């Protein structure tokens, strides 16, 4: 979800609605500081790289 145009309260409400039991890695990065945003970005990159690696291993790409 892209949050351009949303106010901070709407974004904060969405972020804190994430179920910590269902998505523990995502929930672990929730915060409001630049370091938290960096953690979210790093998690996204890690998931992307792992997904591509898995596809390559199975000859999907």
N, CA, C and O atoms as a Maestro MAE file, in Angstrom:
{
 s_m_m2io_version
 :::
 2.0.0
}

f_m_ct {
 s_m_title
 :::
 protein
 m_atom[244] {
  # First column is atom index #
  i_m_mmod_type
  r_m_x_coord
  r_m_y_coord
  r_m_z_coord
  i_m_residue_number
  s_m_chain_name
  s_m_pdb_residue_name
  s_m_pdb_atom_name
  i_m_atomic_number
  :::
  1 25 0.850 -1.175 0.000 1 A "UNK " " N  " 7
  2 3 0.000 0.000 0.000 1 A "UNK " " CA " 6
  3 2 0.892 1.234 0.000 1 A "UNK " " C  " 6
  4 15 1.850 1.312 0.769 1 A "UNK " " O  " 8
  5 25 0.584 2.177 -0.844 2 A "UNK " " N  " 7
  6 3 1.338 3.425 -0.904 2 A "UNK " " CA " 6
  7 2 0.585 4.469 -0.095 2 A "UNK " " C  " 6
  8 15 -0.627 4.621 -0.245 2 A "UNK " " O  " 8
  9 25 1.294 5.182 0.755 3 A "UNK " " N  " 7
  10 3 0.648 6.111 1.668 3 A "UNK " " CA " 6
  11 2 0.738 7.563 1.244 3 A "UNK " " C  " 6
  12 15 0.477 8.449 2.058 3 A "UNK " " O  " 8
  13 25 1.100 7.840 0.000 4 A "UNK " " N  " 7
  14 3 1.125 9.224 -0.458 4 A "UNK " " CA " 6
  15 2 -0.264 9.827 -0.298 4 A "UNK " " C  " 6
  16 15 -1.258 9.246 -0.733 4 A "UNK " " O  " 8
  17 25 -0.320 10.985 0.323 5 A "UNK " " N  " 7
  18 3 -1.586 11.667 0.494 5 A "UNK " " CA " 6
  19 2 -2.332 11.302 1.759 5 A "UNK " " C  " 6
  20 15 -3.323 11.953 2.089 5 A "UNK " " O  " 8
  21 25 -1.891 10.284 2.479 6 A "UNK " " N  " 7
  22 3 -2.526 9.916 3.735 6 A "UNK " " CA " 6
  23 2 -1.878 10.684 4.873 6 A "UNK " " C  " 6
  24 15 -0.676 10.949 4.845 6 A "UNK " " O  " 8
  25 25 -2.667 11.039 5.867 7 A "UNK " " N  " 7
  26 3 -2.092 11.729 7.022 7 A "UNK " " CA " 6
  27 2 -1.400 10.718 7.935 7 A "UNK " " C  " 6
  28 15 -1.651 9.516 7.851 7 A "UNK " " O  " 8
  29 25 -0.542 11.210 8.789 8 A "UNK " " N  " 7
  30 3 0.253 10.333 9.661 8 A "UNK " " CA " 6
  31 2 -0.617 9.460 10.562 8 A "UNK " " C  " 6
  32 15 -0.265 8.314 10.842 8 A "UNK " " O  " 8
  33 25 -1.737 9.989 11.012 9 A "UNK " " N  " 7
  34 3 -2.606 9.219 11.903 9 A "UNK " " CA " 6
  35 2 -3.202 8.013 11.179 9 A "UNK " " C  " 6
  36 15 -3.290 6.928 11.754 9 A "UNK " " O  " 8
  37 25 -3.607 8.193 9.936 10 A "UNK " " N  " 7
  38 3 -4.159 7.088 9.151 10 A "UNK " " CA " 6
  39 2 -3.102 6.011 8.932 10 A "UNK " " C  " 6
  40 15 -3.379 4.819 9.065 10 A "UNK " " O  " 8
  41 25 -1.901 6.439 8.599 11 A "UNK " " N  " 7
  42 3 -0.803 5.490 8.392 11 A "UNK " " CA " 6
  43 2 -0.488 4.761 9.698 11 A "UNK " " C  " 6
  44 15 -0.322 3.541 9.702 11 A "UNK " " O  " 8
  45 25 -0.406 5.499 10.802 12 A "UNK " " N  " 7
  46 3 -0.103 4.885 12.097 12 A "UNK " " CA " 6
  47 2 -1.178 3.865 12.476 12 A "UNK " " C  " 6
  48 15 -0.863 2.787 12.982 12 A "UNK " " O  " 8
  49 25 -2.432 4.200 12.235 13 A "UNK " " N  " 7
  50 3 -3.523 3.280 12.542 13 A "UNK " " CA " 6
  51 2 -3.384 1.996 11.727 13 A "UNK " " C  " 6
  52 15 -3.534 0.896 12.260 13 A "UNK " " O  " 8
  53 25 -3.097 2.139 10.443 14 A "UNK " " N  " 7
  54 3 -2.904 0.961 9.596 14 A "UNK " " CA " 6
  55 2 -1.734 0.122 10.090 14 A "UNK " " C  " 6
  56 15 -1.849 -1.095 10.231 14 A "UNK " " O  " 8
  57 25 -0.623 0.768 10.347 15 A "UNK " " N  " 7
  58 3 0.586 0.051 10.756 15 A "UNK " " CA " 6
  59 2 0.365 -0.723 12.049 15 A "UNK " " C  " 6
  60 15 0.863 -1.839 12.199 15 A "UNK " " O  " 8
  61 25 -0.371 -0.142 12.975 16 A "UNK " " N  " 7
  62 3 -0.586 -0.799 14.261 16 A "UNK " " CA " 6
  63 2 -1.727 -1.810 14.222 16 A "UNK " " C  " 6
  64 15 -1.976 -2.502 15.209 16 A "UNK " " O  " 8
  65 25 -2.422 -1.902 13.091 17 A "UNK " " N  " 7
  66 3 -3.474 -2.903 12.953 17 A "UNK " " CA " 6
  67 2 -2.919 -4.236 12.457 17 A "UNK " " C  " 6
  68 15 -3.643 -5.230 12.392 17 A "UNK " " O  " 8
  69 25 -1.635 -4.254 12.108 18 A "UNK " " N  " 7
  70 3 -1.007 -5.481 11.617 18 A "UNK " " CA " 6
  71 2 -0.952 -6.502 12.751 18 A "UNK " " C  " 6
  72 15 -0.471 -6.195 13.842 18 A "UNK " " O  " 8
  73 25 -1.438 -7.697 12.498 19 A "UNK " " N  " 7
  74 3 -1.489 -8.753 13.498 19 A "UNK " " CA " 6
  75 2 -0.083 -9.285 13.761 19 A "UNK " " C  " 6
  76 15 0.557 -9.848 12.872 19 A "UNK " " O  " 8
  77 25 0.384 -9.102 14.981 20 A "UNK " " N  " 7
  78 3 1.748 -9.514 15.350 20 A "UNK " " CA " 6
  79 2 1.930 -11.031 15.316 20 A "UNK " " C  " 6
  80 15 3.042 -11.509 15.095 20 A "UNK " " O  " 8
  81 25 0.868 -11.784 15.527 21 A "UNK " " N  " 7
  82 3 0.982 -13.252 15.484 21 A "UNK " " CA " 6
  83 2 1.053 -13.759 14.044 21 A "UNK " " C  " 6
  84 15 1.783 -14.705 13.750 21 A "UNK " " O  " 8
  85 25 0.297 -13.130 13.152 22 A "UNK " " N  " 7
  86 3 0.280 -13.566 11.756 22 A "UNK " " CA " 6
  87 2 1.494 -13.080 10.981 22 A "UNK " " C  " 6
  88 15 1.994 -13.785 10.104 22 A "UNK " " O  " 8
  89 25 1.974 -11.879 11.297 23 A "UNK " " N  " 7
  90 3 3.085 -11.274 10.556 23 A "UNK " " CA " 6
  91 2 4.149 -10.748 11.518 23 A "UNK " " C  " 6
  92 15 4.360 -9.538 11.601 23 A "UNK " " O  " 8
  93 25 4.824 -11.646 12.248 24 A "UNK " " N  " 7
  94 3 5.773 -11.192 13.266 24 A "UNK " " CA " 6
  95 2 6.947 -10.388 12.713 24 A "UNK " " C  " 6
  96 15 7.394 -9.440 13.358 24 A "UNK " " O  " 8
  97 25 7.454 -10.744 11.534 25 A "UNK " " N  " 7
  98 3 8.583 -9.989 10.980 25 A "UNK " " CA " 6
  99 2 8.170 -8.587 10.589 25 A "UNK " " C  " 6
  100 15 8.895 -7.626 10.848 25 A "UNK " " O  " 8
  101 25 7.017 -8.465 9.969 26 A "UNK " " N  " 7
  102 3 6.523 -7.138 9.587 26 A "UNK " " CA " 6
  103 2 6.227 -6.327 10.840 26 A "UNK " " C  " 6
  104 15 6.620 -5.164 10.935 26 A "UNK " " O  " 8
  105 25 5.542 -6.928 11.793 27 A "UNK " " N  " 7
  106 3 5.191 -6.228 13.021 27 A "UNK " " CA " 6
  107 2 6.431 -5.776 13.786 27 A "UNK " " C  " 6
  108 15 6.392 -4.752 14.467 27 A "UNK " " O  " 8
  109 25 7.517 -6.515 13.687 28 A "UNK " " N  " 7
  110 3 8.734 -6.159 14.423 28 A "UNK " " CA " 6
  111 2 9.383 -4.885 13.897 28 A "UNK " " C  " 6
  112 15 10.227 -4.295 14.572 28 A "UNK " " O  " 8
  113 25 8.999 -4.460 12.705 29 A "UNK " " N  " 7
  114 3 9.607 -3.255 12.134 29 A "UNK " " CA " 6
  115 2 8.744 -2.009 12.329 29 A "UNK " " C  " 6
  116 15 9.138 -0.915 11.924 29 A "UNK " " O  " 8
  117 25 7.574 -2.164 12.942 30 A "UNK " " N  " 7
  118 3 6.666 -1.023 13.087 30 A "UNK " " CA " 6
  119 2 7.251 0.010 14.036 30 A "UNK " " C  " 6
  120 15 7.693 -0.309 15.139 30 A "UNK " " O  " 8
  121 25 7.242 1.219 13.591 31 A "UNK " " N  " 7
  122 3 7.709 2.327 14.401 31 A "UNK " " CA " 6
  123 2 7.567 3.622 13.643 31 A "UNK " " C  " 6
  124 15 6.978 3.657 12.562 31 A "UNK " " O  " 8
  125 25 8.101 4.685 14.202 32 A "UNK " " N  " 7
  126 3 7.913 5.987 13.577 32 A "UNK " " CA " 6
  127 2 9.219 6.719 13.281 32 A "UNK " " C  " 6
  128 15 9.199 7.819 12.729 32 A "UNK " " O  " 8
  129 25 10.338 6.130 13.638 33 A "UNK " " N  " 7
  130 3 11.615 6.816 13.430 33 A "UNK " " CA " 6
  131 2 12.217 6.427 12.082 33 A "UNK " " C  " 6
  132 15 11.803 5.436 11.480 33 A "UNK " " O  " 8
  133 25 13.189 7.199 11.610 34 A "UNK " " N  " 7
  134 3 13.876 6.816 10.364 34 A "UNK " " CA " 6
  135 2 14.510 5.428 10.450 34 A "UNK " " C  " 6
  136 15 14.560 4.713 9.449 34 A "UNK " " O  " 8
  137 25 14.994 5.036 11.627 35 A "UNK " " N  " 7
  138 3 15.569 3.696 11.791 35 A "UNK " " CA " 6
  139 2 14.506 2.635 11.558 35 A "UNK " " C  " 6
  140 15 14.793 1.592 10.971 35 A "UNK " " O  " 8
  141 25 13.274 2.886 12.013 36 A "UNK " " N  " 7
  142 3 12.186 1.937 11.790 36 A "UNK " " CA " 6
  143 2 11.875 1.823 10.311 36 A "UNK " " C  " 6
  144 15 11.643 0.723 9.808 36 A "UNK " " O  " 8
  145 25 11.867 2.938 9.614 37 A "UNK " " N  " 7
  146 3 11.602 2.926 8.177 37 A "UNK " " CA " 6
  147 2 12.706 2.153 7.452 37 A "UNK " " C  " 6
  148 15 12.438 1.427 6.495 37 A "UNK " " O  " 8
  149 25 13.932 2.312 7.908 38 A "UNK " " N  " 7
  150 3 15.061 1.571 7.328 38 A "UNK " " CA " 6
  151 2 14.870 0.074 7.553 38 A "UNK " " C  " 6
  152 15 15.131 -0.724 6.653 38 A "UNK " " O  " 8
  153 25 14.418 -0.312 8.739 39 A "UNK " " N  " 7
  154 3 14.175 -1.727 9.036 39 A "UNK " " CA " 6
  155 2 13.095 -2.284 8.115 39 A "UNK " " C  " 6
  156 15 13.208 -3.416 7.643 39 A "UNK " " O  " 8
  157 25 12.048 -1.499 7.857 40 A "UNK " " N  " 7
  158 3 10.999 -1.948 6.945 40 A "UNK " " CA " 6
  159 2 11.553 -2.144 5.541 40 A "UNK " " C  " 6
  160 15 11.252 -3.137 4.877 40 A "UNK " " O  " 8
  161 25 12.358 -1.201 5.099 41 A "UNK " " N  " 7
  162 3 12.943 -1.290 3.768 41 A "UNK " " CA " 6
  163 2 13.843 -2.513 3.663 41 A "UNK " " C  " 6
  164 15 13.768 -3.259 2.687 41 A "UNK " " O  " 8
  165 25 14.689 -2.722 4.659 42 A "UNK " " N  " 7
  166 3 15.600 -3.868 4.655 42 A "UNK " " CA " 6
  167 2 14.825 -5.186 4.640 42 A "UNK " " C  " 6
  168 15 15.221 -6.125 3.950 42 A "UNK " " O  " 8
  169 25 13.732 -5.263 5.389 43 A "UNK " " N  " 7
  170 3 12.910 -6.466 5.387 43 A "UNK " " CA " 6
  171 2 12.339 -6.702 3.991 43 A "UNK " " C  " 6
  172 15 12.331 -7.834 3.509 43 A "UNK " " O  " 8
  173 25 11.867 -5.650 3.346 44 A "UNK " " N  " 7
  174 3 11.327 -5.777 1.994 44 A "UNK " " CA " 6
  175 2 12.359 -6.269 1.007 44 A "UNK " " C  " 6
  176 15 12.073 -7.136 0.181 44 A "UNK " " O  " 8
  177 25 13.558 -5.722 1.086 45 A "UNK " " N  " 7
  178 3 14.640 -6.136 0.188 45 A "UNK " " CA " 6
  179 2 15.007 -7.598 0.458 45 A "UNK " " C  " 6
  180 15 15.206 -8.376 -0.475 45 A "UNK " " O  " 8
  181 25 15.094 -7.961 1.729 46 A "UNK " " N  " 7
  182 3 15.434 -9.338 2.091 46 A "UNK " " CA " 6
  183 2 14.396 -10.319 1.534 46 A "UNK " " C  " 6
  184 15 14.757 -11.354 0.975 46 A "UNK " " O  " 8
  185 25 13.117 -9.994 1.687 47 A "UNK " " N  " 7
  186 3 12.048 -10.861 1.171 47 A "UNK " " CA " 6
  187 2 12.122 -10.969 -0.342 47 A "UNK " " C  " 6
  188 15 11.934 -12.049 -0.903 47 A "UNK " " O  " 8
  189 25 12.392 -9.865 -0.995 48 A "UNK " " N  " 7
  190 3 12.495 -9.861 -2.457 48 A "UNK " " CA " 6
  191 2 13.650 -10.746 -2.917 48 A "UNK " " C  " 6
  192 15 13.484 -11.561 -3.824 48 A "UNK " " O  " 8
  193 25 14.805 -10.591 -2.303 49 A "UNK " " N  " 7
  194 3 15.988 -11.383 -2.683 49 A "UNK " " CA " 6
  195 2 15.749 -12.868 -2.406 49 A "UNK " " C  " 6
  196 15 16.093 -13.715 -3.231 49 A "UNK " " O  " 8
  197 25 15.165 -13.189 -1.251 50 A "UNK " " N  " 7
  198 3 14.893 -14.588 -0.934 50 A "UNK " " CA " 6
  199 2 13.890 -15.190 -1.917 50 A "UNK " " C  " 6
  200 15 14.025 -16.347 -2.315 50 A "UNK " " O  " 8
  201 25 12.902 -14.418 -2.301 51 A "UNK " " N  " 7
  202 3 11.914 -14.896 -3.267 51 A "UNK " " CA " 6
  203 2 12.533 -15.167 -4.623 51 A "UNK " " C  " 6
  204 15 12.247 -16.188 -5.249 51 A "UNK " " O  " 8
  205 25 13.383 -14.253 -5.079 52 A "UNK " " N  " 7
  206 3 14.053 -14.442 -6.364 52 A "UNK " " CA " 6
  207 2 14.981 -15.647 -6.292 52 A "UNK " " C  " 6
  208 15 15.044 -16.442 -7.230 52 A "UNK " " O  " 8
  209 25 15.701 -15.784 -5.185 53 A "UNK " " N  " 7
  210 3 16.607 -16.932 -5.015 53 A "UNK " " CA " 6
  211 2 15.837 -18.245 -5.066 53 A "UNK " " C  " 6
  212 15 16.281 -19.202 -5.700 53 A "UNK " " O  " 8
  213 25 14.694 -18.295 -4.407 54 A "UNK " " N  " 7
  214 3 13.885 -19.511 -4.408 54 A "UNK " " CA " 6
  215 2 13.394 -19.833 -5.821 54 A "UNK " " C  " 6
  216 15 13.394 -20.993 -6.233 54 A "UNK " " O  " 8
  217 25 12.985 -18.819 -6.548 55 A "UNK " " N  " 7
  218 3 12.533 -19.024 -7.932 55 A "UNK " " CA " 6
  219 2 13.677 -19.546 -8.794 55 A "UNK " " C  " 6
  220 15 13.473 -20.445 -9.609 55 A "UNK " " O  " 8
  221 25 14.873 -18.996 -8.625 56 A "UNK " " N  " 7
  222 3 16.031 -19.451 -9.410 56 A "UNK " " CA " 6
  223 2 16.380 -20.907 -9.075 56 A "UNK " " C  " 6
  224 15 16.702 -21.690 -9.969 56 A "UNK " " O  " 8
  225 25 16.315 -21.263 -7.803 57 A "UNK " " N  " 7
  226 3 16.619 -22.627 -7.392 57 A "UNK " " CA " 6
  227 2 15.660 -23.637 -8.012 57 A "UNK " " C  " 6
  228 15 16.046 -24.769 -8.303 57 A "UNK " " O  " 8
  229 25 14.429 -23.233 -8.209 58 A "UNK " " N  " 7
  230 3 13.420 -24.136 -8.764 58 A "UNK " " CA " 6
  231 2 13.255 -23.961 -10.271 58 A "UNK " " C  " 6
  232 15 12.336 -24.518 -10.871 58 A "UNK " " O  " 8
  233 25 14.139 -23.193 -10.870 59 A "UNK " " N  " 7
  234 3 14.101 -23.007 -12.312 59 A "UNK " " CA " 6
  235 2 12.870 -22.260 -12.796 59 A "UNK " " C  " 6
  236 15 12.451 -22.432 -13.941 59 A "UNK " " O  " 8
  237 25 12.294 -21.444 -11.949 60 A "UNK " " N  " 7
  238 3 11.085 -20.707 -12.302 60 A "UNK " " CA " 6
  239 2 11.373 -19.443 -13.098 60 A "UNK " " C  " 6
  240 15 10.491 -18.911 -13.772 60 A "UNK " " O  " 8
  241 25 12.599 -18.970 -13.018 61 A "UNK " " N  " 7
  242 3 12.941 -17.723 -13.735 61 A "UNK " " CA " 6
  243 2 13.870 -18.049 -14.884 61 A "UNK " " C  " 6
  244 15 14.283 -17.151 -15.618 61 A "UNK " " O  " 8
  :::
 }
 m_bond[243] {
  # First column is bond index #
  i_m_from
  i_m_to
  i_m_order
  :::
  1 1 2 1
  2 2 3 1
  3 3 4 2
  4 3 5 1
  5 5 6 1
  6 6 7 1
  7 7 8 2
  8 7 9 1
  9 9 10 1
  10 10 11 1
  11 11 12 2
  12 11 13 1
  13 13 14 1
  14 14 15 1
  15 15 16 2
  16 15 17 1
  17 17 18 1
  18 18 19 1
  19 19 20 2
  20 19 21 1
  21 21 22 1
  22 22 23 1
  23 23 24 2
  24 23 25 1
  25 25 26 1
  26 26 27 1
  27 27 28 2
  28 27 29 1
  29 29 30 1
  30 30 31 1
  31 31 32 2
  32 31 33 1
  33 33 34 1
  34 34 35 1
  35 35 36 2
  36 35 37 1
  37 37 38 1
  38 38 39 1
  39 39 40 2
  40 39 41 1
  41 41 42 1
  42 42 43 1
  43 43 44 2
  44 43 45 1
  45 45 46 1
  46 46 47 1
  47 47 48 2
  48 47 49 1
  49 49 50 1
  50 50 51 1
  51 51 52 2
  52 51 53 1
  53 53 54 1
  54 54 55 1
  55 55 56 2
  56 55 57 1
  57 57 58 1
  58 58 59 1
  59 59 60 2
  60 59 61 1
  61 61 62 1
  62 62 63 1
  63 63 64 2
  64 63 65 1
  65 65 66 1
  66 66 67 1
  67 67 68 2
  68 67 69 1
  69 69 70 1
  70 70 71 1
  71 71 72 2
  72 71 73 1
  73 73 74 1
  74 74 75 1
  75 75 76 2
  76 75 77 1
  77 77 78 1
  78 78 79 1
  79 79 80 2
  80 79 81 1
  81 81 82 1
  82 82 83 1
  83 83 84 2
  84 83 85 1
  85 85 86 1
  86 86 87 1
  87 87 88 2
  88 87 89 1
  89 89 90 1
  90 90 91 1
  91 91 92 2
  92 91 93 1
  93 93 94 1
  94 94 95 1
  95 95 96 2
  96 95 97 1
  97 97 98 1
  98 98 99 1
  99 99 100 2
  100 99 101 1
  101 101 102 1
  102 102 103 1
  103 103 104 2
  104 103 105 1
  105 105 106 1
  106 106 107 1
  107 107 108 2
  108 107 109 1
  109 109 110 1
  110 110 111 1
  111 111 112 2
  112 111 113 1
  113 113 114 1
  114 114 115 1
  115 115 116 2
  116 115 117 1
  117 117 118 1
  118 118 119 1
  119 119 120 2
  120 119 121 1
  121 121 122 1
  122 122 123 1
  123 123 124 2
  124 123 125 1
  125 125 126 1
  126 126 127 1
  127 127 128 2
  128 127 129 1
  129 129 130 1
  130 130 131 1
  131 131 132 2
  132 131 133 1
  133 133 134 1
  134 134 135 1
  135 135 136 2
  136 135 137 1
  137 137 138 1
  138 138 139 1
  139 139 140 2
  140 139 141 1
  141 141 142 1
  142 142 143 1
  143 143 144 2
  144 143 145 1
  145 145 146 1
  146 146 147 1
  147 147 148 2
  148 147 149 1
  149 149 150 1
  150 150 151 1
  151 151 152 2
  152 151 153 1
  153 153 154 1
  154 154 155 1
  155 155 156 2
  156 155 157 1
  157 157 158 1
  158 158 159 1
  159 159 160 2
  160 159 161 1
  161 161 162 1
  162 162 163 1
  163 163 164 2
  164 163 165 1
  165 165 166 1
  166 166 167 1
  167 167 168 2
  168 167 169 1
  169 169 170 1
  170 170 171 1
  171 171 172 2
  172 171 173 1
  173 173 174 1
  174 174 175 1
  175 175 176 2
  176 175 177 1
  177 177 178 1
  178 178 179 1
  179 179 180 2
  180 179 181 1
  181 181 182 1
  182 182 183 1
  183 183 184 2
  184 183 185 1
  185 185 186 1
  186 186 187 1
  187 187 188 2
  188 187 189 1
  189 189 190 1
  190 190 191 1
  191 191 192 2
  192 191 193 1
  193 193 194 1
  194 194 195 1
  195 195 196 2
  196 195 197 1
  197 197 198 1
  198 198 199 1
  199 199 200 2
  200 199 201 1
  201 201 202 1
  202 202 203 1
  203 203 204 2
  204 203 205 1
  205 205 206 1
  206 206 207 1
  207 207 208 2
  208 207 209 1
  209 209 210 1
  210 210 211 1
  211 211 212 2
  212 211 213 1
  213 213 214 1
  214 214 215 1
  215 215 216 2
  216 215 217 1
  217 217 218 1
  218 218 219 1
  219 219 220 2
  220 219 221 1
  221 221 222 1
  222 222 223 1
  223 223 224 2
  224 223 225 1
  225 225 226 1
  226 226 227 1
  227 227 228 2
  228 227 229 1
  229 229 230 1
  230 230 231 1
  231 231 232 2
  232 231 233 1
  233 233 234 1
  234 234 235 1
  235 235 236 2
  236 235 237 1
  237 237 238 1
  238 238 239 1
  239 239 240 2
  240 239 241 1
  241 241 242 1
  242 242 243 1
  243 243 244 2
  :::
 }
}
